[in-house]
Amino acid sequence: MSSTIRKTMPVITATAVLWIVLVFTQKTFLFKNADLSLFLFDWNFLKESFLVPGGFLGWAGSFFTQFLYIPWLGALLWTILLMTAGILTVRILKIPESLSLLAILPIALLVIANMSLGYGIFIQRVQDYFFAPTLGYLLMLAVMAAAWNAQKGWHTAVILTVSAFAGYVLAGIFALAGVFAAGIGLASDCGRKNRDRIIAPVLSAALCIIAPLLLYGLYTRYRIADSWTMGLPTVSDDQWTAAVRLPYHILIVITSAFALAKGFFARTGSDKRHRLPLQAGIAAVAIGSVVLFWYKDENFRTELEMSVAADNFDWEKVTDIYRNASERHLNKEKKAYGKRQTELKAVQDASVYNDILKEYEDRFFEPTRLMVMLRDLALLKQDKALDMAFRLRDGGRSQKSRTQIPMAFQAARQLYLNYGLINMEYRWCLEDQVEHGWCYGTLKYMAMHAILMNETEFAAKYLDKLDKTLFYRKWSRSQRPLSADSLAMSKALPYREIIPYMSFDDRMSNDRVKVETYIMKHFLEERDKQATHQFDCAALLWAMRSQNIPMFWKALSQYIDTATEISLPQSVQEAIILYSSLENTDMGIEVSKKVTDSYAAFQKYIQRSGFRSEKEASFPMYLRFGNTFFYYYYFVRGLQTF
């Protein structure tokens, strides 16, 4: 096996393994990145990329990001680019065989930058970050190769100058980083004249300062203080900015260090004495860092899967995803509960008791509020909500995130649209566009809003944009006949499922970025005389969610008024008997013997149980009564919505 193949084999192997991991574990995450991006085959879209330094790099990044729509294909393109970057790192920096695994450090940083974001994907301002930095790193290597292969000093100076000015326009900070690394690499090149070894680093450093200052006058969309961050990802939350950009800063520093060590690499040659421990140490650092910083949260992954299914209006899939996420934890939870009870039996001190409960808290499944919201919406669309919503796991676990990303940023448009609050849906589409930039999802939902409102011209505006895309043009063409025929639209999915919820005075309002609270208030307080039974089903569900007894009786009365057949679901009957008992009243509504017996068993079990707190009792109570409204009322309280 040749030396070149031996040196590049670790890079090829690492990227191949990465592709397999992405395809089998991150398909929905990759698809969501595509949905949150935008690339138009349009001349104006290309011209707009030049309005900021590095915008062309973003344009190229968006071009590649669109292929994440087919996750295995997008992942393949990214891993090929990473593989190319690793091989070029070995060749251009002349890394010896004994240190060849150094080439996977830049790859590891690019992987960490993408795969550590988690909820941060919802606050990216321009959704081209997935590919753009990788392309930027390739440009850095190209600048270094061009400067180092120049035969004369003045050739090198021209290459550095052109790369600084033209490169900054095209790729922002990545071009400047390439110029700087090329300059300091020449400083360590013993084959160069001493004069060139001094001039090159000074010139490259000066160009990195001067080029952004001189070119600043050509632009109007950024502050001069941001000149040396153009081309890096931007986010709408300042608390995320440093963390999101840190891997790229480290990447630039490491690449510059490799360039400076080019002379050392040449002297090291093929020294085999320390190859194994050196390679093992480098591999441990690279792999360990990727594993450590790779964002791993099952609730986040479930949210994405449910959200994508909801975007496709596949409501059965939404509920199946939720049910599977809940059920696959059950055996582990039972084991955790047994261990916890063993530890609690020997404890009398209250602080130690609470510490043990807190220690075991993450071992028990609890959904986020968005998971519950999407599940309830799916059940309503299937006409199963009042029967099934309180038989499934519930809760409100906080995001495992640097800061809590509002539910509005994640799913406001799909929740509001499907609940018939289409003006609020349109408002959040505009908010997304202003705050985070245009994306396929925003255009799609704005088009559906216009179609529902019979606004043909506006619908055409958004559908025309989607016609210029690669993967959404088919959907766009399917919507055009509906935008021109309101009768056909009212009979087509998903519109025929949305229209029944629009029986109210729809007006623009302020939800204060609290989507769940706003929807609950809407259904409990804004009922119109023309309300449909679907509207009243949702209102009764939200009344039960609110745990507000007067609200429940009011919503139940309205539900019965618009029902064609009065057959109360089990959960509703459970709420009736529970609230009648708590208020010591008889509403004269018949409840089945099965529900009566279940409530009696519930009360009896509570009286006989020896649990010291609700938190301790929650899981065993769930095993026995988790499919009842009784459990929800007593054990699912104090929820936080974001």
Secondary structure in CASP SS format (residue, H / E / C, confidence):
PFRMAT SS
TARGET T0000
AUTHOR 0000-0000-0000
METHOD secondary structure of the structure
MODEL  1
M C 1.00
S C 1.00
S H 1.00
T H 1.00
I H 1.00
R H 1.00
K H 1.00
T H 1.00
M H 1.00
P H 1.00
V H 1.00
I H 1.00
T H 1.00
A H 1.00
T H 1.00
A H 1.00
V H 1.00
L H 1.00
W H 1.00
I H 1.00
V H 1.00
L H 1.00
V H 1.00
F H 1.00
T H 1.00
Q C 1.00
K H 1.00
T H 1.00
F H 1.00
L H 1.00
F H 1.00
K H 1.00
N H 1.00
A H 1.00
D H 1.00
L C 1.00
S C 1.00
L C 1.00
F C 1.00
L C 1.00
F C 1.00
D C 1.00
W H 1.00
N H 1.00
F H 1.00
L H 1.00
K H 1.00
E H 1.00
S H 1.00
F H 1.00
L H 1.00
V C 1.00
P C 1.00
G C 1.00
G H 1.00
F H 1.00
L H 1.00
G H 1.00
W H 1.00
A H 1.00
G H 1.00
S H 1.00
F H 1.00
F H 1.00
T H 1.00
Q H 1.00
F H 1.00
L H 1.00
Y H 1.00
I C 1.00
P H 1.00
W H 1.00
L H 1.00
G H 1.00
A H 1.00
L H 1.00
L H 1.00
W H 1.00
T H 1.00
I H 1.00
L H 1.00
L H 1.00
M H 1.00
T H 1.00
A H 1.00
G H 1.00
I H 1.00
L H 1.00
T H 1.00
V H 1.00
R H 1.00
I H 1.00
L C 1.00
K C 1.00
I C 1.00
P C 1.00
E H 1.00
S H 1.00
L H 1.00
S H 1.00
L H 1.00
L H 1.00
A H 1.00
I H 1.00
L H 1.00
P H 1.00
I H 1.00
A H 1.00
L H 1.00
L H 1.00
V H 1.00
I H 1.00
A H 1.00
N H 1.00
M H 1.00
S C 1.00
L C 1.00
G H 1.00
Y H 1.00
G H 1.00
I H 1.00
F H 1.00
I C 1.00
Q E 1.00
R C 1.00
V C 1.00
Q C 1.00
D C 1.00
Y C 1.00
F C 1.00
F C 1.00
A H 1.00
P H 1.00
T H 1.00
L H 1.00
G H 1.00
Y H 1.00
L H 1.00
L H 1.00
M H 1.00
L H 1.00
A H 1.00
V H 1.00
M H 1.00
A H 1.00
A H 1.00
A H 1.00
W H 1.00
N H 1.00
A C 1.00
Q C 1.00
K C 1.00
G H 1.00
W H 1.00
H H 1.00
T H 1.00
A H 1.00
V H 1.00
I H 1.00
L H 1.00
T H 1.00
V H 1.00
S H 1.00
A H 1.00
F H 1.00
A H 1.00
G H 1.00
Y H 1.00
V H 1.00
L H 1.00
A H 1.00
G C 1.00
I H 1.00
F H 1.00
A H 1.00
L H 1.00
A H 1.00
G H 1.00
V H 1.00
F H 1.00
A H 1.00
A H 1.00
G H 1.00
I H 1.00
G H 1.00
L H 1.00
A H 1.00
S C 1.00
D C 1.00
C C 1.00
G C 1.00
R C 1.00
K C 1.00
N H 1.00
R H 1.00
D H 1.00
R H 1.00
I H 1.00
I H 1.00
A H 1.00
P H 1.00
V H 1.00
L H 1.00
S H 1.00
A H 1.00
A H 1.00
L H 1.00
C H 1.00
I H 1.00
I H 1.00
A H 1.00
P H 1.00
L H 1.00
L H 1.00
L H 1.00
Y H 1.00
G H 1.00
L H 1.00
Y C 1.00
T C 1.00
R C 1.00
Y C 1.00
R C 1.00
I H 1.00
A H 1.00
D H 1.00
S H 1.00
W H 1.00
T H 1.00
M C 1.00
G C 1.00
L C 1.00
P C 1.00
T C 1.00
V E 1.00
S C 1.00
D C 1.00
D H 1.00
Q H 1.00
W H 1.00
T H 1.00
A H 1.00
A H 1.00
V H 1.00
R H 1.00
L H 1.00
P H 1.00
Y H 1.00
H H 1.00
I H 1.00
L H 1.00
I H 1.00
V H 1.00
I H 1.00
T H 1.00
S H 1.00
A H 1.00
F H 1.00
A H 1.00
L H 1.00
A C 1.00
K H 1.00
G H 1.00
F H 1.00
F H 1.00
A H 1.00
R H 1.00
T H 1.00
G C 1.00
S C 1.00
D C 1.00
K C 1.00
R C 1.00
H C 1.00
R H 1.00
L H 1.00
P H 1.00
L H 1.00
Q H 1.00
A H 1.00
G H 1.00
I H 1.00
A H 1.00
A H 1.00
V H 1.00
A H 1.00
I H 1.00
G H 1.00
S H 1.00
V H 1.00
V H 1.00
L H 1.00
F H 1.00
W C 1.00
Y C 1.00
K C 1.00
D C 1.00
E H 1.00
N H 1.00
F H 1.00
R H 1.00
T H 1.00
E H 1.00
L H 1.00
E H 1.00
M H 1.00
S H 1.00
V H 1.00
A H 1.00
A H 1.00
D H 1.00
N C 1.00
F C 1.00
D C 1.00
W H 1.00
E H 1.00
K H 1.00
V H 1.00
T H 1.00
D H 1.00
I H 1.00
Y H 1.00
R H 1.00
N H 1.00
A H 1.00
S H 1.00
E H 1.00
R C 1.00
H C 1.00
L H 1.00
N H 1.00
K H 1.00
E H 1.00
K H 1.00
K H 1.00
A H 1.00
Y H 1.00
G H 1.00
K H 1.00
R H 1.00
Q H 1.00
T H 1.00
E H 1.00
L H 1.00
K H 1.00
A C 1.00
V C 1.00
Q C 1.00
D C 1.00
A H 1.00
S H 1.00
V H 1.00
Y H 1.00
N H 1.00
D H 1.00
I H 1.00
L H 1.00
K H 1.00
E H 1.00
Y H 1.00
E H 1.00
D H 1.00
R H 1.00
F C 1.00
F C 1.00
E C 1.00
P C 1.00
T C 1.00
R H 1.00
L H 1.00
M H 1.00
V H 1.00
M H 1.00
L H 1.00
R H 1.00
D H 1.00
L H 1.00
A H 1.00
L H 1.00
L H 1.00
K H 1.00
Q C 1.00
D C 1.00
K C 1.00
A H 1.00
L H 1.00
D H 1.00
M H 1.00
A C 1.00
F C 1.00
R C 1.00
L C 1.00
R C 1.00
D C 1.00
G C 1.00
G C 1.00
R C 1.00
S C 1.00
Q C 1.00
K C 1.00
S C 1.00
R C 1.00
T C 1.00
Q C 1.00
I C 1.00
P C 1.00
M H 1.00
A H 1.00
F H 1.00
Q H 1.00
A H 1.00
A H 1.00
R H 1.00
Q H 1.00
L H 1.00
Y H 1.00
L H 1.00
N H 1.00
Y C 1.00
G C 1.00
L C 1.00
I H 1.00
N H 1.00
M H 1.00
E H 1.00
Y H 1.00
R H 1.00
W H 1.00
C H 1.00
L H 1.00
E H 1.00
D H 1.00
Q H 1.00
V H 1.00
E H 1.00
H H 1.00
G C 1.00
W C 1.00
C C 1.00
Y H 1.00
G H 1.00
T H 1.00
L H 1.00
K H 1.00
Y H 1.00
M H 1.00
A H 1.00
M H 1.00
H H 1.00
A H 1.00
I H 1.00
L H 1.00
M C 1.00
N C 1.00
E C 1.00
T H 1.00
E H 1.00
F H 1.00
A H 1.00
A H 1.00
K H 1.00
Y H 1.00
L H 1.00
D H 1.00
K H 1.00
L H 1.00
D H 1.00
K C 1.00
T C 1.00
L C 1.00
F C 1.00
Y C 1.00
R H 1.00
K H 1.00
W H 1.00
S H 1.00
R H 1.00
S H 1.00
Q H 1.00
R H 1.00
P H 1.00
L H 1.00
S H 1.00
A H 1.00
D C 1.00
S H 1.00
L H 1.00
A H 1.00
M H 1.00
S H 1.00
K H 1.00
A C 1.00
L C 1.00
P C 1.00
Y H 1.00
R H 1.00
E H 1.00
I H 1.00
I H 1.00
P H 1.00
Y H 1.00
M H 1.00
S C 1.00
F C 1.00
D C 1.00
D C 1.00
R C 1.00
M C 1.00
S C 1.00
N C 1.00
D C 1.00
R C 1.00
V C 1.00
K C 1.00
V H 1.00
E H 1.00
T H 1.00
Y H 1.00
I H 1.00
M H 1.00
K H 1.00
H H 1.00
F H 1.00
L H 1.00
E H 1.00
E C 1.00
R C 1.00
D C 1.00
K C 1.00
Q C 1.00
A C 1.00
T C 1.00
H H 1.00
Q H 1.00
F H 1.00
D H 1.00
C H 1.00
A H 1.00
A H 1.00
L H 1.00
L H 1.00
W H 1.00
A H 1.00
M H 1.00
R H 1.00
S H 1.00
Q C 1.00
N C 1.00
I H 1.00
P H 1.00
M H 1.00
F H 1.00
W H 1.00
K H 1.00
A H 1.00
L H 1.00
S H 1.00
Q H 1.00
Y H 1.00
I H 1.00
D H 1.00
T H 1.00
A C 1.00
T C 1.00
E C 1.00
I C 1.00
S C 1.00
L C 1.00
P C 1.00
Q H 1.00
S H 1.00
V H 1.00
Q H 1.00
E H 1.00
A H 1.00
I H 1.00
I H 1.00
L H 1.00
Y H 1.00
S H 1.00
S H 1.00
L H 1.00
E H 1.00
N C 1.00
T C 1.00
D C 1.00
M C 1.00
G C 1.00
I C 1.00
E C 1.00
V C 1.00
S C 1.00
K H 1.00
K H 1.00
V H 1.00
T H 1.00
D H 1.00
S H 1.00
Y H 1.00
A H 1.00
A H 1.00
F H 1.00
Q H 1.00
K H 1.00
Y H 1.00
I H 1.00
Q H 1.00
R H 1.00
S C 1.00
G C 1.00
F C 1.00
R C 1.00
S C 1.00
E H 1.00
K H 1.00
E H 1.00
A H 1.00
S H 1.00
F H 1.00
P H 1.00
M H 1.00
Y H 1.00
L H 1.00
R H 1.00
F H 1.00
G C 1.00
N C 1.00
T C 1.00
F H 1.00
F H 1.00
Y H 1.00
Y H 1.00
Y H 1.00
Y H 1.00
F H 1.00
V C 1.00
R C 1.00
G C 1.00
L C 1.00
Q C 1.00
T C 1.00
F C 1.00
END
